[in-house]
Amino acid sequence: MHHCWPIFPFLFFLIIAGFILSNRIMWRRSGRRNYRGYRPDDRSQALMILAKRLATGEIDVNEYKTLKDVLEEKQ
């Protein structure tokens, strides 16, 4: 039994390395989503961009309403 002793630190190392690796993979995958784990669809992202363009003055209110109607029409 004394000759099997070195296997335990190696197994412990493998468990810890697996835990770190799995957490790193999960962390990278969660980076593609927002903090609630919900990934917004393309339409809601487009509406957010459209609202930002209105807020920064790139487009006026009439153009905003027209483009918003087009985006909501595709639903």
GUMI-738641 format. One record per residue: x, y, z of N, C-alpha, C, O in turn; residue in one letter; residue number from 1. Coordinates in pm, 1 decimal, padded with zeros to 6 digits. Example, Ala and Ser with C-alpha at 12.3 -4.5 7.8 and 13.67 -1.06 7.14 Angstrom:
<pts>
         nx         ny         nz        cax        cay        caz         cx         cy         cz         ox         oy         oz   rest    nr
    01319.0   -00569.0    00780.0    01230.0   -00450.0    00780.0    01320.0   -00330.0    00780.0    01423.6   -00331.9    00846.5      A     1
    01285.0   -00225.0    00708.0    01367.0   -00106.0    00714.0    01290.0    00003.0    00787.0    01340.9    00113.8    00803.9      S     2
</pts>
This chain:
<pts>
         nx         ny         nz        cax        cay        caz         cx         cy         cz         ox         oy         oz   rest    nr
    00081.4   -00118.3    00000.0    00000.0    00000.0    00000.0    00086.9    00126.2    00000.0    00045.3    00230.4   -00050.5      M     1
    00203.2    00116.8    00054.7    00291.1    00232.5    00061.3    00334.6    00278.5   -00078.4    00358.7    00397.6   -00098.0      H     2
    00345.2    00188.6   -00174.4    00387.6    00226.6   -00309.2    00278.6    00299.7   -00388.4    00310.8    00358.5   -00491.5      H     3
    00150.7    00299.4   -00346.0    00041.3    00368.2   -00415.2    00024.7    00512.3   -00369.9   -00055.0    00585.6   -00428.5      C     4
    00095.7    00554.0   -00270.0    00078.5    00687.5   -00213.4    00097.6    00800.7   -00314.1    00019.7    00895.9   -00307.4      W     5
    00193.1    00799.6   -00406.1    00211.2    00914.4   -00497.4    00093.8    00938.2   -00591.9    00088.1    01044.0   -00654.6      P     6
    00000.6    00845.1   -00604.6   -00111.7    00863.7   -00696.4   -00210.3    00967.3   -00643.8   -00275.3    01035.2   -00723.2      I     7
   -00223.0    00981.3   -00512.2   -00322.1    01073.6   -00456.8   -00292.3    01219.9   -00486.7   -00385.1    01292.2   -00522.9      F     8
   -00170.6    01267.6   -00474.1   -00145.3    01408.0   -00513.3   -00169.4    01431.7   -00662.6   -00214.3    01539.4   -00701.8      P     9
   -00140.2    01332.8   -00744.4   -00163.7    01345.3   -00888.1   -00313.7    01353.2   -00917.1   -00356.0    01435.6   -00998.2      F    10
   -00394.0    01269.5   -00852.7   -00539.1    01275.1   -00871.6   -00596.1    01407.9   -00821.9   -00684.6    01465.9   -00884.9      L    11
   -00545.3    01454.8   -00710.1   -00588.5    01584.2   -00658.2   -00555.8    01695.3   -00758.5   -00638.4    01783.4   -00782.3      F    12
   -00437.6    01691.6   -00816.2   -00398.4    01789.6   -00916.8   -00491.6    01783.0   -01039.1   -00532.2    01887.0   -01091.0      F    13
   -00525.4    01662.9   -01084.8   -00615.1    01648.9   -01199.5   -00753.9    01704.9   -01169.7   -00815.1    01768.4   -01255.6      L    14
   -00802.8    01682.1   -01050.0   -00934.6    01734.2   -01012.6   -00933.4    01886.4   -01010.1   -01024.7    01950.3   -01062.5      I    15
   -00831.1    01944.4   -00949.6   -00821.0    02090.3   -00943.6   -00803.3    02149.5   -01083.3   -00865.2    02250.9   -01115.6      I    16
   -00719.5    02087.5   -01166.1   -00698.4    02136.8   -01303.0   -00827.7    02128.0   -01383.5   -00858.8    02219.5   -01459.8      A    17
   -00903.3    02019.8   -01368.0   -01031.5    02006.0   -01437.2   -01131.3    02110.7   -01392.9   -01206.1    02164.3   -01474.6      G    18
   -01132.9    02140.2   -01263.6   -01221.8    02242.7   -01211.0   -01186.7    02380.0   -01268.5   -01275.6    02454.5   -01309.9      F    19
   -01060.2    02413.1   -01271.2   -01015.9    02542.4   -01324.8   -01046.9    02551.3   -01474.4   -01094.9    02654.3   -01521.8      I    20
   -01020.2    02446.0   -01547.0   -01046.3    02446.0   -01691.5   -01195.2    02460.1   -01721.7   -01233.6    02536.9   -01809.9      L    21
   -01278.7    02387.0   -01649.6   -01422.5    02396.3   -01674.7   -01475.7    02534.9   -01639.6   -01562.4    02587.2   -01709.7      S    22
   -01425.1    02594.7   -01532.6   -01468.2    02730.4   -01498.1   -01424.4    02830.8   -01602.5   -01498.5    02924.3   -01633.2      N    23
   -01307.0    02813.6   -01656.9   -01258.3    02905.2   -01760.7   -01343.1    02895.2   -01887.5   -01373.9    02996.7   -01950.0      R    24
   -01380.2    02774.6   -01924.9   -01465.7    02755.7   -02042.4   -01602.3    02819.0   -02018.6   -01655.5    02887.6   -02105.8      I    25
   -01659.0    02795.7   -01900.0   -01790.2    02853.8   -01868.1   -01781.8    03006.7   -01865.9   -01874.7    03073.8   -01910.9      M    26
   -01672.3    03062.3   -01814.6   -01655.0    03206.9   -01808.6   -01651.0    03267.3   -01948.4   -01711.8    03371.3   -01974.0      W    27
   -01578.8    03201.1   -02038.8   -01570.7    03251.9   -02176.6   -01705.8    03245.2   -02246.0   -01743.5    03338.0   -02317.5      R    28
   -01778.5    03137.1   -02225.6   -01910.5    03124.7   -02288.7   -02007.5    03227.2   -02232.2   -02090.3    03280.4   -02306.1      R    29
   -01999.4    03255.4   -02105.7   -02091.2    03352.1   -02045.4   -02058.4    03493.9   -02090.4   -02142.4    03582.9   -02077.2      S    30
   -01939.2    03517.1   -02143.1   -01903.4    03648.7   -02192.9   -01981.6    03688.7   -02315.2   -01986.7    03806.9   -02349.0      G    31
   -02041.3    03595.6   -02381.0   -02122.3    03623.8   -02499.4   -02264.0    03664.6   -02463.9   -02342.0    03701.1   -02551.8      R    32
   -02297.5    03658.9   -02337.5   -02431.6    03693.9   -02293.3   -02423.5    03808.5   -02195.3   -02315.7    03843.9   -02147.3      R    33
   -02539.1    03866.5   -02165.9   -02535.8    03970.5   -02063.8   -02540.1    03907.1   -01925.4   -02536.9    03784.5   -01914.1      N    34
   -02547.2    03987.3   -01821.0   -02528.5    03937.2   -01685.4   -02637.0    03841.0   -01639.4   -02614.1    03767.7   -01543.2      Y    35
   -02752.3    03837.3   -01701.7   -02858.1    03745.3   -01661.5   -02855.4    03615.2   -01740.8   -02939.3    03527.8   -01718.8      R    36
   -02762.0    03601.6   -01830.6   -02754.5    03481.4   -01911.1   -02849.2    03484.6   -02029.4   -02865.3    03383.8   -02098.2      G    37
   -02911.5    03597.0   -02054.3   -03006.2    03611.5   -02164.5   -02935.7    03679.6   -02279.6   -02870.8    03782.8   -02262.8      Y    38
   -02949.1    03621.9   -02393.4   -02887.8    03680.4   -02511.5   -02995.7    03749.0   -02594.8   -03081.5    03681.8   -02652.1      R    39
   -02992.3    03881.3   -02602.1   -03098.0    03950.8   -02675.8   -03095.0    03917.1   -02824.0   -02988.9    03892.2   -02881.3      P    40
   -03211.5    03916.7   -02884.4   -03218.2    03884.9   -03026.7   -03175.3    04005.9   -03110.2   -03151.5    04114.6   -03057.6      D    41
   -03166.4    03984.4   -03238.3   -03117.2    04088.6   -03328.4   -03208.5    04210.8   -03331.4   -03160.9    04323.9   -03341.5      D    42
   -03341.8    04188.0   -03322.6   -03435.0    04300.2   -03327.9   -03418.6    04393.2   -03208.6   -03416.1    04515.3   -03224.1      R    43
   -03407.3    04334.8   -03089.5   -03394.3    04421.6   -02972.2   -03260.0    04494.7   -02974.8   -03251.0    04608.9   -02929.8      S    44
   -03156.1    04429.8   -03026.8   -03027.7    04499.2   -03041.3   -03039.8    04611.9   -03142.6   -02983.3    04719.6   -03123.2      Q    45
   -03113.1    04587.7   -03250.4   -03131.6    04691.0   -03351.4   -03210.2    04808.7   -03293.9   -03180.1    04924.0   -03324.7      A    46
   -03310.0    04780.8   -03211.1   -03386.2    04888.5   -03148.8   -03300.2    04968.5   -03051.2   -03314.7    05090.3   -03040.7      L    47
   -03211.9    04900.8   -02980.6   -03122.1    04971.6   -02889.2   -03026.7    05062.4   -02966.7   -03001.5    05175.8   -02925.7      M    48
   -02974.5    05013.2   -03077.1   -02885.3    05094.0   -03161.0   -02961.1    05213.2   -03218.0   -02908.9    05324.5   -03224.2      I    49
   -03085.3    05188.2   -03259.5   -03167.8    05294.9   -03314.7   -03195.0    05403.1   -03209.6   -03187.5    05522.3   -03239.7      L    50
   -03226.5    05362.0   -03087.2   -03250.4    05458.1   -02979.5   -03122.4    05536.7   -02946.8   -03128.0    05655.8   -02916.2      A    51
   -03009.5    05469.8   -02953.7   -02882.5    05538.2   -02927.9   -02854.3    05642.2   -03036.8   -02806.5    05751.9   -03008.2      K    52
   -02884.3    05606.7   -03160.6   -02863.6    05701.6   -03270.3   -02954.1    05823.7   -03254.2   -02913.3    05935.8   -03284.6      R    53
   -03077.0    05802.1   -03206.3   -03166.4    05914.2   -03180.6   -03112.2    06000.0   -03067.1   -03114.8    06122.8   -03074.6      L    54
   -03063.2    05935.1   -02961.9   -03011.4    06009.0   -02846.5   -02887.4    06090.2   -02880.9   -02867.1    06198.6   -02826.2      A    55
   -02805.3    06039.4   -02970.0   -02683.4    06112.2   -03006.3   -02707.4    06215.7   -03115.9   -02617.9    06293.8   -03148.2      T    56
   -02827.1    06216.7   -03172.8   -02860.2    06316.4   -03274.2   -02825.6    06276.4   -03415.9   -02830.5    06359.9   -03506.3      G    57
   -02791.0    06151.8   -03437.3   -02758.9    06106.3   -03573.5   -02883.0    06104.9   -03662.2   -02874.3    06130.2   -03782.3      E    58
   -02998.3    06075.3   -03602.7   -03124.1    06072.6   -03677.3   -03226.2    06156.9   -03602.4   -03212.3    06181.5   -03482.6      I    59
   -03330.1    06201.5   -03675.0   -03435.1    06279.4   -03608.8   -03551.2    06187.7   -03569.3   -03549.9    06068.0   -03598.1      D    60
   -03651.1    06245.9   -03503.1   -03762.2    06168.7   -03447.8   -03842.6    06100.8   -03558.7   -03884.1    05986.0   -03542.9      V    61
   -03864.9    06169.0   -03668.8   -03942.7    06109.6   -03779.3   -03871.4    05988.1   -03837.5   -03933.4    05884.9   -03862.7      N    62
   -03741.5    06001.2   -03858.5   -03664.1    05887.9   -03911.2   -03662.2    05772.7   -03810.6   -03668.8    05655.9   -03848.8      E    63
   -03653.2    05806.8   -03681.2   -03655.8    05704.7   -03576.5   -03786.8    05626.4   -03581.7   -03786.5    05503.3   -03579.7      Y    64
   -03899.6    05699.0   -03588.4   -04031.1    05632.8   -03591.5   -04045.9    05544.4   -03714.5   -04099.3    05433.8   -03706.5      K    65
   -03998.9    05593.2   -03826.8   -04007.7    05515.7   -03950.7   -03926.3    05387.1   -03940.8   -03975.0    05279.1   -03974.1      T    66
   -03802.9    05399.7   -03895.1   -03717.0    05281.3   -03884.3   -03766.7    05185.6   -03776.9   -03756.9    05064.0   -03793.0      L    67
   -03819.4    05238.8   -03668.5   -03873.3    05154.0   -03562.7   -03993.8    05075.0   -03613.0   -04007.6    04956.3   -03583.6      K    68
   -04080.7    05141.3   -03688.8   -04195.5    05071.4   -03746.5   -04152.1    04958.8   -03839.4   -04211.9    04851.2   -03840.3      D    69
   -04047.8    04984.5   -03917.6   -03994.3    04879.4   -04006.7   -03941.1    04762.0   -03927.5   -03966.7    04646.7   -03962.1      V    70
   -03867.9    04790.1   -03822.5   -03812.8    04681.4   -03740.0   -03922.2    04601.7   -03669.4   -03915.6    04478.9   -03663.2      L    71
   -04022.2    04670.8   -03616.5   -04130.1    04601.8   -03545.8   -04221.0    04527.7   -03641.2   -04286.2    04431.0   -03601.6      E    72
   -04226.9    04571.2   -03767.2   -04308.5    04504.8   -03868.9   -04256.9    04365.0   -03899.5   -04334.7    04276.4   -03934.9      E    73
   -04126.9    04344.9   -03886.2   -04064.0    04215.7   -03918.4   -04089.2    04111.1   -03812.0   -04056.1    03994.3   -03832.7      K    74
   -04146.9    04149.0   -03698.1   -04172.6    04051.7   -03592.0   -04278.1    03962.6   -03637.0   -04317.4    03871.6   -03564.0      Q    75
</pts>
